[in-house]
Amino acid sequence: MQEDLAGRTVRSLAGHDSGQLYIVLRTDGAFVYLSDGRRKPREGPKKKKIRHVEVLSPEFIRFTKESVETALNEDIRRALRSVRKALA
């Protein structure tokens, strides 16, 4: 999985946060940096191995690679709220 996932919505598969939704802020080799806008704000993103996240389908893309760089925590929370509603 070498594609750039910045801006994509993912679900954690492993760890104490399994099942939690995040937005990918950036990728770095085998790791992704994730934010949910609340517990893990963009200023202190969660570092997680790519194999420990599930990339959700393209219909749940809420940010482009460029727009995720300037997104506020509030924007991330709002995007994840809409994804949760769509998944319910």
Summary of the structure (lengths in Angstrom):
residues: 88
radius of gyration: 11.5
end to end distance: 27.4
largest distance: 32.3
contacts: 249
relative contact order: 0.25
helix: 31%
strand: 27%
